[in-house]
Amino acid sequence: MHLRLAFAVSTMLQPEILLMDEWLSVGDKKFTQKAQDRLKKLVDASSILVIASHSRDLVLRTCNRVIWLAHGKIRMDGDPKTVVNEFFHDQDSEKNKSIRKTL
């Protein structure tokens, strides 16, 4: 219940600039859907959304521009599909390097 109350309070305002760290999903399936619908309305009403996320689907569904930051520096800036594909390709390459080192 605390998370539901916090979510309700935090989404009462209609900001021009919305900053989000990942995407909030709390509670059961019914509440999660209600929360996602409310967040979509909040995002649509905002002029600018800045979201920090590692979710490919969320970024592709929500963003019209993506800036990939690595260690505080811009690594890539562009359309979501291009940047997301490069990001996940890079992540997969790093995982493969780690696996090879442990073998």
C-alpha positions as CSV (number, residue, x, y, z in Angstrom):
1,M,0.0,0.0,0.0
2,H,2.9,2.4,0.7
3,L,4.1,2.0,-2.9
4,R,0.7,2.6,-4.3
5,L,0.3,5.8,-2.2
6,A,3.8,7.0,-3.2
7,F,2.9,6.4,-6.8
8,A,-0.4,8.3,-6.6
9,V,1.3,11.3,-4.9
10,S,4.2,11.4,-7.3
11,T,2.0,11.4,-10.4
12,M,-0.5,14.1,-9.2
13,L,1.5,16.9,-10.9
14,Q,1.7,17.7,-14.6
15,P,5.3,18.8,-15.1
16,E,6.7,20.3,-18.3
17,I,9.9,18.3,-17.8
18,L,9.6,14.8,-16.4
19,L,12.7,13.0,-15.0
20,M,12.4,9.2,-14.5
21,D,14.8,6.6,-13.4
22,E,13.7,3.4,-15.0
23,W,9.9,2.7,-15.2
24,L,7.8,2.2,-12.1
25,S,5.9,-1.0,-11.9
26,V,4.5,-1.9,-8.5
27,G,1.7,-4.2,-7.3
28,D,-0.4,-6.7,-9.0
29,K,-1.1,-7.0,-12.7
30,K,-4.3,-4.8,-12.5
31,F,-2.5,-2.0,-10.6
32,T,0.6,-2.3,-12.8
33,Q,-1.6,-1.7,-15.9
34,K,-3.4,1.3,-14.2
35,A,0.0,2.7,-13.3
36,Q,1.4,2.3,-16.8
37,D,-1.7,4.0,-18.2
38,R,-1.3,6.9,-15.8
39,L,2.4,7.2,-16.5
40,K,1.7,7.3,-20.3
41,K,-0.8,10.2,-19.8
42,L,1.8,12.0,-17.6
43,V,4.5,11.5,-20.3
44,D,2.2,12.6,-23.1
45,A,1.3,15.7,-21.2
46,S,5.0,16.6,-20.5
47,S,7.0,18.7,-22.9
48,I,10.2,16.8,-22.2
49,L,10.8,13.3,-20.7
50,V,14.3,12.3,-19.5
51,I,14.4,8.6,-18.6
52,A,17.3,6.5,-17.5
53,S,16.6,2.9,-18.6
54,H,18.2,-0.3,-19.8
55,S,14.8,-1.5,-21.2
56,R,15.0,-1.9,-24.9
57,D,11.2,-2.0,-25.3
58,L,10.5,1.0,-23.0
59,V,13.1,3.2,-24.8
60,L,11.8,2.2,-28.3
61,R,8.2,2.7,-27.3
62,T,8.6,6.0,-25.4
63,C,11.5,8.0,-26.8
64,N,12.1,10.0,-30.0
65,R,15.8,10.6,-29.2
66,V,18.3,8.6,-27.2
67,I,21.5,9.7,-25.6
68,W,23.8,6.8,-24.5
69,L,26.0,7.9,-21.6
70,A,29.0,5.9,-20.4
71,H,31.0,7.1,-17.5
72,G,29.5,10.6,-17.6
73,K,30.3,11.1,-21.3
74,I,28.1,10.9,-24.4
75,R,28.9,7.8,-26.3
76,M,26.1,8.1,-28.9
77,D,23.2,10.4,-29.6
78,G,20.6,9.8,-32.2
79,D,17.4,8.0,-33.2
80,P,16.2,5.3,-30.7
81,K,16.5,2.3,-32.9
82,T,20.1,3.0,-33.9
83,V,21.4,3.9,-30.5
84,V,19.5,1.0,-28.7
85,N,20.9,-1.5,-31.2
86,E,24.4,-0.2,-30.7
87,F,24.0,-0.2,-26.9
88,F,22.7,-3.8,-26.7
89,H,25.3,-5.0,-29.3
90,D,28.0,-3.4,-27.1
91,Q,26.5,-5.0,-23.9
92,D,26.4,-8.4,-25.5
93,S,30.1,-8.1,-26.6
94,E,31.1,-7.1,-23.1
95,K,29.2,-10.2,-21.7
96,N,31.0,-12.5,-24.2
97,K,34.4,-11.0,-23.2
98,S,33.6,-11.7,-19.5
99,I,32.5,-15.3,-20.3
100,R,35.7,-16.0,-22.3
101,K,37.9,-14.6,-19.5
102,T,36.3,-17.0,-16.9
103,L,36.7,-20.0,-19.1
